Amino acid sequence: MNKTILFASTLVLTLLIAGCGNNNSANSGKVAEAASPNSSESTAAAADPAKVTKIVVGTGTAFPNVCFIDENGKLTGFDVELLKEIDKRLPEYEFEFQTMDFSNLLLSLETKKIDLVAHVMEKNPEREQKYAFNKEAYAHWRNRIVVAKGNTSIQTLDDLKGKKVLTGATSAQAQILENYNKEHGADSIKIVYQNGAANDTVNQIDSGRVDATLAADFVLPIIDPQSKLQAVGPELSSADILYVLRKDDAPSQKLSEAIDGVVKELKTDGTLGKISTQWLGADVTTSSVQ
């Protein structure tokens, strides 16, 4: 009797386990079938993610309102904030800023330590021989001679013969002075290459340590709020402000074209003019700057 009951119980338990096993197998199959499409999609997504290319942007920290460190230790200014806006509109790129002395920017581009130079760079024939520029200018300005307030003895480059003129190494203004000396004698103008910040220009000219500098038309109100200096004479050059990239480089060309498209958008929707006015005190993004 006990053996019969035990056998029957064992048989029932076996059938129950078998039934559960069949149900679990069936359910497992359904889960696998349901998960299969998702797994395929996940695999495909992993195999083909949206590619984001990192671009290392070289800029400076000593140009007030253009690229500088603010009171909170934050890198900001016209060039920085404009590129942040461009970055927002180019999801295929991610911009990363790397700061350095202005004189090292172009060399760092050549040696591939950075991919793009953003430091209100003027396009000129000398730079075009070695570097590429995007085509859509994001600013435009004119260079003039700057002297101490009340100085009436200097109006032209000829008046700077024998005088000390402060400028930044590798700058467009330095190129103007160097070209003059090539034509008129190596020491016609005594070029003093600047090591300090742009604000130091005011002190050096006002104190008489140097006689003059060359500067773009928007610069004086920024570096000389007390009006100790004045721009004199006719414009020496007129230039587009562009980004500098590596020459004969396919990725750089692709980036350049992408930036051009966004700069056009920013001009059309008024964003570029607003950023310029915010940081430079005027809209210097067109060729009609006065």
C-alpha positions in Angstrom: 0.0 0.0 0.0 2.7 2.4 1.0 4.7 1.4 -2.1 1.7 2.1 -4.3 1.2 5.5 -2.8 4.9 6.3 -3.1 5.0 5.3 -6.8 1.9 7.3 -7.6 3.3 10.4 -5.8 6.6 10.0 -7.7 4.8 9.7 -11.0 2.8 12.8 -10.4 5.9 14.8 -9.3 7.7 13.7 -12.4 4.9 14.8 -14.7 4.7 18.1 -12.9 8.5 18.7 -13.3 8.3 17.7 -17.0 5.4 20.0 -17.5 7.2 22.9 -15.9 10.3 22.1 -18.0 8.2 22.2 -21.2 6.6 25.5 -20.2 10.0 27.1 -19.3 11.5 25.9 -22.5 8.6 27.3 -24.5 8.7 30.6 -22.6 12.5 30.7 -23.0 12.0 30.3 -26.7 9.5 33.2 -26.8 11.8 35.4 -24.8 14.7 34.6 -27.1 12.5 35.3 -30.1 11.4 38.6 -28.6 14.9 39.6 -27.6 16.5 38.6 -30.8 15.5 41.7 -32.9 16.6 44.0 -30.0 19.9 42.2 -29.8 20.4 42.6 -33.5 19.6 46.3 -33.3 22.0 46.7 -30.3 24.7 44.9 -32.2 24.2 47.0 -35.3 24.2 50.2 -33.2 27.4 49.2 -31.5 29.0 48.3 -34.8 27.9 51.6 -36.4 27.8 54.4 -33.7 27.6 58.1 -34.6 31.2 59.0 -35.1 32.3 62.1 -33.2 35.7 63.6 -34.1 37.6 65.5 -31.5 39.2 68.7 -32.6 41.9 70.3 -30.5 41.6 74.0 -30.7 44.6 76.1 -30.0 44.0 79.6 -28.4 45.6 82.0 -25.9 44.8 83.4 -22.5 46.2 86.9 -22.6 44.0 88.8 -25.1 41.3 90.7 -23.2 37.7 90.0 -24.5 39.1 87.7 -27.2 40.6 84.7 -25.4 41.4 85.2 -21.7 40.9 83.7 -18.3 38.1 85.5 -16.4 37.9 86.2 -12.6 36.4 82.7 -12.1 39.3 81.0 -13.8 37.3 80.3 -16.9 38.6 80.5 -20.5 36.2 82.8 -22.4 36.1 85.6 -24.9 34.9 86.3 -28.4 36.9 83.5 -30.1 36.1 81.0 -27.3 32.4 81.6 -27.1 32.0 81.7 -30.9 33.6 78.3 -31.3 31.5 76.9 -28.5 28.4 78.0 -30.5 29.9 76.5 -33.7 30.5 73.3 -31.8 26.9 73.1 -30.7 25.8 73.1 -34.4 28.3 70.5 -35.5 27.3 67.2 -33.7 29.9 65.3 -35.7 32.7 67.2 -34.0 33.7 67.9 -30.4 36.0 70.9 -29.8 38.5 70.8 -27.0 40.5 73.9 -26.1 44.2 73.9 -25.5 45.8 77.2 -24.4 49.3 78.3 -25.1 51.4 81.4 -25.9 50.4 83.1 -29.1 53.8 82.6 -30.6 53.5 78.8 -30.3 50.1 78.4 -32.0 51.2 78.0 -35.6 54.1 75.7 -34.7 51.7 73.5 -32.7 49.4 73.3 -35.7 52.3 72.2 -37.9 53.4 69.5 -35.5 49.8 68.3 -35.1 49.6 69.1 -31.4 46.4 71.0 -32.3 44.0 70.9 -35.2 42.8 74.4 -35.4 44.0 77.9 -34.4 41.5 80.4 -33.1 43.1 83.7 -32.1 41.5 86.3 -34.4 44.1 85.3 -37.0 44.4 87.5 -40.1 44.9 85.9 -43.5 48.0 87.2 -45.3 50.2 86.0 -48.1 53.0 84.9 -45.8 50.6 82.6 -43.8 48.9 81.3 -46.9 52.2 79.8 -48.0 52.2 77.4 -45.1 48.7 77.1 -43.7 45.1 76.7 -44.8 42.2 79.0 -43.9 38.5 78.5 -43.8 36.7 80.6 -46.4 33.9 82.3 -44.5 35.4 85.2 -42.4 34.0 85.6 -38.9 35.4 89.1 -38.5 37.1 91.8 -40.5 39.2 94.7 -39.4 41.9 97.2 -40.2 45.3 97.8 -38.7 46.7 101.2 -37.8 49.6 102.7 -35.8 48.9 103.3 -32.1 50.8 105.9 -30.1 50.5 107.8 -26.8 47.8 110.3 -26.5 48.9 113.7 -27.8 51.8 112.3 -29.9 51.6 114.1 -33.3 55.0 113.2 -34.6 54.0 109.8 -35.9 51.5 109.2 -38.7 53.0 106.6 -41.1 55.4 103.7 -41.1 58.2 106.0 -42.4 57.7 108.0 -39.2 58.6 104.9 -37.2 62.2 104.7 -38.5 64.6 104.5 -35.6 61.6 104.1 -33.2 60.8 101.1 -31.0 57.6 99.5 -32.0 56.0 96.8 -29.8 54.3 93.8 -31.4 53.6 90.1 -30.9 55.9 87.6 -32.4 54.3 85.8 -35.4 51.4 88.3 -35.5 50.0 89.9 -38.6 51.1 93.3 -37.2 54.7 91.9 -36.8 54.6 90.9 -40.5 53.8 94.4 -41.5 56.8 95.7 -39.6 59.1 93.0 -40.8 58.1 93.5 -44.5 58.8 97.2 -44.1 62.3 96.4 -42.7 62.9 94.1 -45.6 62.3 96.9 -48.0 64.0 99.7 -46.1 66.8 98.1 -44.1 66.8 95.5 -41.4 66.9 98.0 -38.5 64.8 100.7 -40.0 62.1 100.1 -37.4 63.3 98.7 -34.1 60.8 95.9 -33.5 60.3 94.9 -29.9 58.6 91.5 -29.6 56.1 91.4 -26.8 56.2 88.8 -24.1 53.5 90.2 -21.7 49.8 90.4 -21.9 48.0 92.8 -24.3 47.2 95.2 -21.4 51.0 95.7 -21.0 51.0 97.5 -24.3 49.4 100.6 -22.7 52.0 100.8 -20.0 54.9 100.4 -22.3 53.8 103.1 -24.7 52.5 105.5 -22.0 55.8 105.2 -20.1 57.9 105.8 -23.2 59.6 102.4 -23.1 58.4 101.9 -26.7 57.1 104.5 -29.1 54.2 102.7 -30.8 52.4 99.5 -31.7 50.2 98.4 -34.5 46.7 97.2 -33.7 43.4 96.3 -35.2 40.7 98.9 -35.0 38.6 97.2 -32.3 41.5 96.7 -29.9 42.0 100.1 -28.3 38.7 100.4 -26.4 39.4 96.9 -24.9 43.0 97.3 -23.8 42.9 101.1 -23.1 39.7 102.0 -21.3 41.3 105.1 -19.9 42.2 106.4 -23.4 45.9 106.8 -22.8 46.6 105.8 -26.4 45.3 106.9 -29.9 45.3 105.4 -33.4 46.9 107.6 -36.0 47.4 107.8 -39.7 45.7 105.8 -42.5 45.0 102.1 -42.3 48.0 99.9 -42.9 46.1 96.8 -43.9 42.6 95.4 -44.1 42.1 91.7 -43.3 39.6 88.9 -43.0 39.7 87.0 -39.7 39.6 83.3 -40.2 40.5 80.0 -38.6 43.9 78.4 -39.4 44.2 74.7 -40.3 46.8 72.4 -41.7 47.4 72.7 -45.4 46.9 69.9 -47.9 45.1 67.8 -45.3 41.8 66.1 -46.1 40.3 66.1 -42.6 41.2 69.7 -42.1 39.4 70.6 -45.4 36.3 68.7 -44.3 36.3 70.6 -41.0 36.9 73.9 -42.8 33.8 73.4 -45.0 31.7 72.4 -42.0 32.7 75.6 -40.1 32.0 77.7 -43.1 28.4 76.4 -43.3 27.9 77.2 -39.6 29.5 80.7 -39.8 27.0 81.5 -42.6 24.2 80.4 -40.4 25.4 82.5 -37.5 25.6 85.6 -39.8 22.1 85.0 -41.2 20.4 84.5 -37.8 22.3 87.4 -36.2 24.1 85.2 -33.6 27.6 86.2 -34.9 26.9 89.9 -34.6 25.5 89.5 -31.1 28.6 87.6 -29.9 30.8 90.2 -31.5 29.0 93.1 -29.8 28.9 91.3 -26.5 32.7 90.8 -26.4 34.2 93.4 -28.6 31.8 96.3 -28.1 30.8 96.4 -31.8 29.8 94.2 -34.7 33.1 93.6 -36.4 31.9 90.7 -38.4 31.4 92.6 -41.7 33.8 94.4 -44.0 32.1 97.7 -43.2 33.8 98.2 -39.8 34.7 101.8 -39.2 
